[in-house]
Amino acid sequence: MHELTKVPSTRRPDLHVATEGEFKGWRTWIRDSFESHIGPFWHKIEDDGSVRSAFRVEKKHLNGSGNVHGGCFMAFADYCLFAIATHELDGPAVTTNFACDFLDAAREGELVECTGEVSRAGGSLIFLRGKLTSAGRPLFTFSGTIKRVKRKPAVQANA
């Protein structure tokens, strides 16, 4: 994946933009080893400022029944929380609450997309909700809370 991406800015060296393929022009973060392993997951900012996220279902995303594994939907939705909150985030943050409903299954080859919104953004908490769909078919709904966190100073080795 990394040979197909470029880094858009020195401010966010972990944010990469696809330079070719189905997701050309879409963004992904590469700092999270787990997401990089199970993804790739992508997001883009639409002309109206809204954020859309997506991934193409591969065999590695499937459970024993041939449907997208519920854990994959949940991991993608967590990725989407941060993508949706992109205009609100100015630094590190963590998910503090997550709730979801499974509505339908997705299969290999399908494009799973997410749209959502920030319900409320306060001083330290951001409340969000979203929906995963495939070809307009609702698959999964979720809501979550992100907490902005302050960076801790680096620990000195001989301090």
N, C-alpha and C positions, 0 to 999 in steps of 0.2 A: 504494500500500500504506500509506503513512504516514497518510493521512487515515482509515484504518480501524483505527488502532492508538493506544494510549495508552502513555505512559511510566510504568512501575510504581513507580520510585523514583529519587531524585536520586543515589543511590549508583551506579546503572548506567543513565545516560541513554541508552545505546545499546541497552538491552533494552526491546523494545516488546511489548505484548499486543494481540492482535486483538480488536476490539470488535464485529465482526459477521462473517457469512459462515461458510463451512465450518470454519474454524479459530478460531472465536470462543473466547477464553480461552487459546489457545495463545500461546507466546512466540517471538520472533525477535530476532536481533541485527541492527542496521542499520549498524554501524561498518565492515563489510567490503564495499567497493564491488563486488568480484567476486561474492560470495555474494548480495548484493542484486540484482545484474544477472541472475544465472542462476536464482535462487530464484523465489519466496520459499520458504525452508525454515523449518519450524516445530518446536517441541518443547514438551512439557508434562511436569510432574512429576505422576505418578500418586499416588493415595491411599497406596500402600505405599512411596512414596519413589523408586520406579524412574522412569526417564525414557524417554519415547517421543517419537520424532521422525517427521516425515512431510512429504511434498510431493505435490501432484497433478501428474501428468505433463501438460505442455503441449507444443505443437508445437515450441517453442524448445528443448526438452530432447532432441529426437530426432536421430539420425544419418541418413545417406542411405538406410538400410534401413527406416526407420520405427520403430526401437527406441530406447529411451533410450540416449544416447551414454555410452560407458564413462567418459569424463571427468566427466560429470554425476554418475554413481554415485559416483565417487571424491571429487568435491567435496562431495557430500551426506554421504558417510561421514566426511569430515574435519570437517564441521560437527557431525556426530553425536558424534565423539570428545569435543568440547568440551561438548556437551549432556549426554552420559553422565557426564562428569567434573564436572558442575556442583556437586556436594556437596564435591568435593575442591579446587576452585579458589578462590583468594582474591585473585587478581590476574592479571597477564598471563602468558601461556604460549604456547608454540609447539609444533607437531608436529615431532618429530625422527625418527620412523620410521613407515612405513605399509606394510602388505602386504594384498593382497586376492585374492579368487577370484571370478570371474564364473560364475554358475550358470545363469541364465536371463535372458530379455529381458523388458522391460516396454514397454508401448505407450501411446500418447496416451490420456488419460482415467483411467488407473489411479492408484490411491492407493498410493504407495510408503511403507512404514513401516519404522522401525528400532527395534530393542531391543538392549540390550547391557549390559555390566557392566564395572566396574573390577576388573581381575584383581589389581592391587597398586598401592598408593600409598605412595611413600617420601618422603623429604625434598624432592627436586627432580624426581623422575620419577613419572609415572602411566602404568601399563600398562592397556590397554583392549582389548576385543573387541566385535564387534557383528555383526548380521545384518539385511539388508534383505529385506523380503518384500512381496508384493502378494496380497491375499486369501488369506494363509497360504502362498503359493507362495514358496519360497526363491529369491532373485534374486542375492544377493551376500553374501559374508562378508568380514570385515576385522579386522585388529588394528593397533594403533598405540601409539605412546608420545608422551606430551606432557611437555614440560619446563617447569617453572615458571621464570619469568625475573624478575629484579629490574628495576624501572624505573630507567632512567638519568636522572640529573638533567638538566634542560633546559640547553642551551648558551646562555651569555650572548652577545649580539650583539657587544658591545664589550669583552669580557673579555680 
